[in-house]
Protein backbone atom coordinates (compact mmCIF):
# COMPACT_ATOMS: atom_id res chain seq x y z
CA UNK A 1 0.00 0.00 0.00
CA UNK A 2 1.32 3.44 -0.90
CA UNK A 3 0.77 5.46 2.28
CA UNK A 4 1.40 8.73 0.43
CA UNK A 5 -2.06 8.26 -1.08
CA UNK A 6 -3.44 8.81 2.43
CA UNK A 7 -1.54 12.01 3.26
CA UNK A 8 -3.24 15.32 2.58
CA UNK A 9 -1.46 18.42 1.35
CA UNK A 10 -2.65 21.85 2.47
CA UNK A 11 -0.83 24.72 0.77
CA UNK A 12 -0.14 27.94 2.66
CA UNK A 13 -0.95 26.46 6.08
CA UNK A 14 -0.32 27.55 8.77
CA UNK A 15 1.18 30.50 6.89
CA UNK A 16 1.93 31.46 3.29
CA UNK A 17 4.68 29.43 1.67
CA UNK A 18 4.26 26.40 3.96
CA UNK A 19 2.86 23.16 2.55
CA UNK A 20 1.25 21.27 5.46
CA UNK A 21 1.31 17.47 5.23
CA UNK A 22 -1.90 16.30 6.89
CA UNK A 23 -2.07 12.82 8.44
CA UNK A 24 -5.84 13.10 9.07
CA UNK A 25 -6.77 11.06 5.95
CA UNK A 26 -4.34 8.33 7.07
CA UNK A 27 -5.91 8.24 10.54
CA UNK A 28 -9.41 8.07 9.01
CA UNK A 29 -8.62 5.05 6.82
CA UNK A 30 -8.51 1.96 9.08
CA UNK A 31 -6.59 -0.26 6.65
CA UNK A 32 -3.98 2.38 5.83
CA UNK A 33 -3.58 3.24 9.53
CA UNK A 34 -3.12 -0.44 10.40
CA UNK A 35 -0.48 -0.78 7.67
CA UNK A 36 1.31 2.33 8.92
CA UNK A 37 1.36 1.04 12.51
CA UNK A 38 2.59 -2.40 11.40
CA UNK A 39 5.39 -0.92 9.32
CA UNK A 40 6.44 1.44 12.08
CA UNK A 41 6.32 -1.42 14.61
CA UNK A 42 8.70 -3.54 12.49
CA UNK A 43 11.27 -0.75 12.59
CA UNK A 44 10.85 0.35 16.19
CA UNK A 45 10.90 -3.17 17.68
CA UNK A 46 14.50 -3.57 16.40
CA UNK A 47 15.54 -0.82 18.83
CA UNK A 48 14.15 -2.78 21.84
CA UNK A 49 12.35 0.14 23.50
CA UNK A 50 10.91 -0.04 26.99
CA UNK A 51 8.89 3.12 26.53
CA UNK A 52 7.75 5.23 23.59
CA UNK A 53 7.70 9.01 23.91
CA UNK A 54 5.18 10.84 21.74
CA UNK A 55 5.98 14.45 20.87
CA UNK A 56 3.16 16.99 21.19
CA UNK A 57 0.68 16.52 19.84
CA UNK A 58 0.38 14.47 16.67
CA UNK A 59 3.21 12.26 17.88
CA UNK A 60 0.79 11.01 20.55
CA UNK A 61 -1.44 9.60 17.80
CA UNK A 62 1.29 7.26 16.58
CA UNK A 63 3.21 6.56 19.80
CA UNK A 64 0.27 5.46 21.95
CA UNK A 65 -1.10 2.72 19.65
CA UNK A 66 2.43 1.71 18.71
CA UNK A 67 3.30 1.27 22.38
CA UNK A 68 0.23 -0.88 22.86
CA UNK A 69 1.14 -2.98 19.80
CA UNK A 70 4.73 -3.48 21.03
CA UNK A 71 3.93 -3.94 24.72
CA UNK A 72 5.79 -0.75 25.66
CA UNK A 73 4.89 2.08 27.94
CA UNK A 74 3.88 5.45 26.50
CA UNK A 75 4.69 8.94 27.73
CA UNK A 76 4.21 12.46 26.43
CA UNK A 77 6.69 15.18 25.54
CA UNK A 78 4.71 18.40 25.83
CA UNK A 79 5.10 22.14 25.57
CA UNK A 80 5.70 23.98 28.83
CA UNK A 81 2.76 24.10 31.22
CA UNK A 82 0.73 21.29 29.64
CA UNK A 83 1.63 18.43 32.02
CA UNK A 84 0.39 18.07 35.61
CA UNK A 85 2.68 17.64 38.59
CA UNK A 86 6.41 18.18 38.70
CA UNK A 87 8.07 18.36 35.30
CA UNK A 88 11.54 18.49 33.84
CA UNK A 89 11.91 21.24 31.24
CA UNK A 90 14.32 21.58 28.35
CA UNK A 91 14.77 24.93 26.61
CA UNK A 92 15.99 24.98 23.03
CA UNK A 93 16.64 27.51 20.31
CA UNK A 94 14.30 28.21 17.45
CA UNK A 95 15.02 30.27 14.36
CA UNK A 96 13.60 33.29 16.20
CA UNK A 97 13.69 32.83 19.96
CA UNK A 98 13.38 29.77 22.17
CA UNK A 99 10.83 27.14 23.17
CA UNK A 100 10.48 24.72 26.08
CA UNK A 101 9.40 21.09 26.14
CA UNK A 102 8.77 19.04 29.27
CA UNK A 103 8.26 15.53 30.57
CA UNK A 104 6.81 14.52 33.91
CA UNK A 105 9.46 14.13 36.60
CA UNK A 106 9.14 10.36 37.08
CA UNK A 107 8.04 9.42 33.56
CA UNK A 108 11.31 7.70 32.68
CA UNK A 109 13.97 6.02 34.77
CA UNK A 110 17.74 6.38 34.32
CA UNK A 111 18.96 3.77 31.87
CA UNK A 112 15.50 3.14 30.44
CA UNK A 113 15.42 2.59 26.67
CA UNK A 114 13.30 5.24 24.93
CA UNK A 115 12.20 5.62 21.32
CA UNK A 116 10.83 9.03 20.39
CA UNK A 117 7.87 9.10 17.99
CA UNK A 118 6.41 12.02 16.07
CA UNK A 119 4.26 12.50 13.01
CA UNK A 120 6.83 14.41 10.97
CA UNK A 121 10.51 15.29 10.86
CA UNK A 122 10.97 18.75 9.40
CA UNK A 123 13.96 20.82 10.56
CA UNK A 124 14.65 18.50 13.51
CA UNK A 125 14.76 21.08 16.29
CA UNK A 126 12.05 19.63 18.53
CA UNK A 127 13.20 16.05 18.05
CA UNK A 128 16.80 17.02 18.82
CA UNK A 129 15.59 18.80 21.97
CA UNK A 130 13.59 15.71 22.95
CA UNK A 131 16.69 13.54 22.62
CA UNK A 132 18.66 15.93 24.82
CA UNK A 133 15.87 16.07 27.41
CA UNK A 134 15.84 12.29 27.77
CA UNK A 135 19.61 12.17 28.01
CA UNK A 136 19.47 14.85 30.70
CA UNK A 137 17.41 12.48 32.88
CA UNK A 138 19.66 9.50 32.14
CA UNK A 139 17.50 7.64 29.63
CA UNK A 140 19.01 5.84 26.65
CA UNK A 141 17.50 7.13 23.41
CA UNK A 142 17.48 4.20 21.02
CA UNK A 143 16.05 6.00 17.99
CA UNK A 144 13.45 8.30 16.51
CA UNK A 145 10.56 7.21 14.31
CA UNK A 146 8.19 9.40 12.30
CA UNK A 147 5.41 8.81 9.85
CA UNK A 148 6.76 11.47 7.46
CA UNK A 149 10.18 12.99 6.74
CA UNK A 150 10.57 16.23 4.84
CA UNK A 151 13.99 15.21 3.52
CA UNK A 152 14.56 18.52 1.75
CA UNK A 153 14.76 20.29 5.14
CA UNK A 154 17.68 18.08 6.27
CA UNK A 155 16.28 17.57 9.78
CA UNK A 156 17.86 14.14 9.95
CA UNK A 157 21.26 15.87 10.28
CA UNK A 158 20.13 17.25 13.67
CA UNK A 159 19.70 13.73 15.07
CA UNK A 160 22.56 11.61 16.40
CA UNK A 161 20.47 8.45 16.90
CA UNK A 162 18.98 6.00 14.38
CA UNK A 163 16.04 7.48 12.48
CA UNK A 164 13.26 5.91 10.43
CA UNK A 165 10.20 7.21 8.60
CA UNK A 166 7.52 5.57 6.51
CA UNK A 167 7.13 8.36 3.95
CA UNK A 168 9.66 10.83 2.59
CA UNK A 169 9.10 13.99 0.58
CA UNK A 170 12.02 15.46 -1.35
CA UNK A 171 10.43 18.84 -2.07
RABEL-V126520 format. One record per backbone hydrogen bond with DSSP energy under -0.5 kcal/mol. CO is the residue of the C=O (numbers start at 0). NH is the residue of the N-H. E is the energy in kcal/mol with one decimal. If there is no record, write none. Layout:
BEGIN
<<CO;NH;E> <CO;NH;E>>
END
This chain:
BEGIN
<<0;2;-1.0> <1;4;-1.6> <2;5;-2.1> <3;6;-1.6> <5;7;-0.5> <5;25;-0.7> <7;21;-2.3> <8;10;-0.6> <9;12;-0.8> <9;19;-2.6> <14;17;-1.9> <17;11;-1.1> <17;12;-1.6> <17;19;-0.7> <19;9;-2.8> <19;21;-0.7> <20;22;-0.5> <21;7;-2.8> <22;26;-2.3> <23;27;-1.9> <24;28;-0.7> <25;28;-0.8> <27;29;-0.8> <28;32;-2.8> <29;33;-2.2> <30;34;-2.2> <31;35;-2.6> <32;36;-2.5> <33;37;-2.2> <34;38;-2.6> <35;39;-2.5> <36;40;-2.4> <37;41;-2.0> <38;42;-1.2> <39;43;-2.8> <40;44;-2.6> <42;45;-0.9> <43;46;-1.9> <44;47;-1.6> <49;72;-2.1> <50;114;-1.8> <51;53;-0.6> <51;74;-2.2> <52;116;-3.1> <53;76;-2.8> <54;58;-1.8> <56;59;-1.3> <56;60;-0.6> <57;60;-0.5> <57;61;-0.7> <58;62;-2.7> <59;63;-2.2> <61;65;-1.8> <62;66;-2.6> <63;67;-1.9> <64;68;-2.4> <65;69;-2.2> <66;70;-1.1> <66;71;-2.7> <72;51;-2.8> <74;53;-2.7> <75;77;-0.6> <76;55;-2.4> <77;101;-2.9> <78;81;-1.5> <85;104;-2.8> <86;88;-0.6> <87;102;-1.5> <89;100;-2.2> <91;98;-2.3> <93;96;-0.6> <96;93;-3.1> <98;91;-2.5> <99;79;-1.5> <100;89;-2.2> <101;77;-2.4> <102;87;-2.9> <103;106;-1.9> <108;111;-2.2> <111;113;-0.6> <111;139;-2.9> <112;49;-2.8> <112;50;-1.7> <113;141;-3.0> <113;142;-0.8> <114;52;-2.6> <115;144;-2.7> <116;54;-2.1> <117;146;-1.0> <118;147;-2.2> <119;121;-0.6> <120;149;-2.9> <121;154;-0.8> <123;127;-2.6> <124;128;-2.1> <125;129;-2.2> <126;130;-2.2> <127;131;-2.2> <128;132;-2.5> <129;133;-2.2> <130;134;-2.2> <131;135;-2.3> <132;136;-1.1> <133;138;-2.4> <134;137;-1.6> <137;110;-3.5> <138;140;-0.7> <139;113;-2.7> <139;141;-0.7> <141;161;-0.5> <142;115;-2.2> <143;163;-1.9> <144;117;-2.0> <145;165;-1.0> <146;165;-0.6> <146;166;-1.8> <147;120;-2.3> <148;150;-1.2> <148;168;-2.6> <149;152;-2.2> <149;154;-0.5> <150;153;-1.7> <153;156;-1.2> <154;157;-1.9> <155;158;-1.5> <161;143;-2.3> <163;145;-2.3> <166;148;-2.2> <168;150;-1.1> <168;151;-1.0>>
END
